[in-house]
């Protein structure tokens, strides 16, 4: 005899409403949440069908994941399977970090060296390479720090987002660094090559260097896109239910 569909064995003892976190113990799969009126069946892990299994991340899957989580983050995280761990999200993060660093350094280097006649100075190839390395490593480190922050914040709020799930969410949300890298690259290029605002900068010497404040602002701008995707992802998995046979 075949196993019953997941909807017939749900809700389990520790099942929660995925909208409000209300315990669903004692309810049937055709009931609604007494707290918010959300259909119990919608909180079933059977509704989560988006999974990325396998030992290696292909380029086709990489670009599919980038498209899903950049342009359809809410629907993608809402459908994300939360009960399986593999190395694909980590591979995705490192490739995304590499691509973000490459995009930022290429915009700065090619823009200042070939597209326009620089008004102040060009970016050397060596400087562009260092920018690439520092950006790629920095994005990876910041993403891992975000994972720890999400885990600690979720623990305080009573959400079910342990570190493995926080890692999965942050890795998938790392695609948000790509548009941020483009914006930051264009900003640095305009400041260095066109001298945008440079006369104003040159008159302000002292404890604060305005140019570095602008660079810091560009970094924050690029970080916000990633942070927004992380927040969307955490909100969609904070009460997620795993398959009944998953420890």
Buried (B, 14 or more C-beta within 10 A) or exposed (E): EEEEEBBEBBBBEEBBBBBBBBBBEEBEBEEBBEEEEBBBBEBBBBBBEBBBEEEEBEEEBBEEBBEBBBEEBEEBBBBBBBBBEBEBBBBBBBBBBBBBBBBBBBBBBBBBBEEEEBEEEBBEEEBBEEBBEEBBEBBBEBBBEBBEEBBEEBEEEEBBBEBBBBBBBBBBBBBBBBBBBBBBBBBBBBBBBBBBEBEEBEEEEEEEEBBEEBBEEBBEBBBEBBBEBBBBBBBBBBBBBBBBEEE
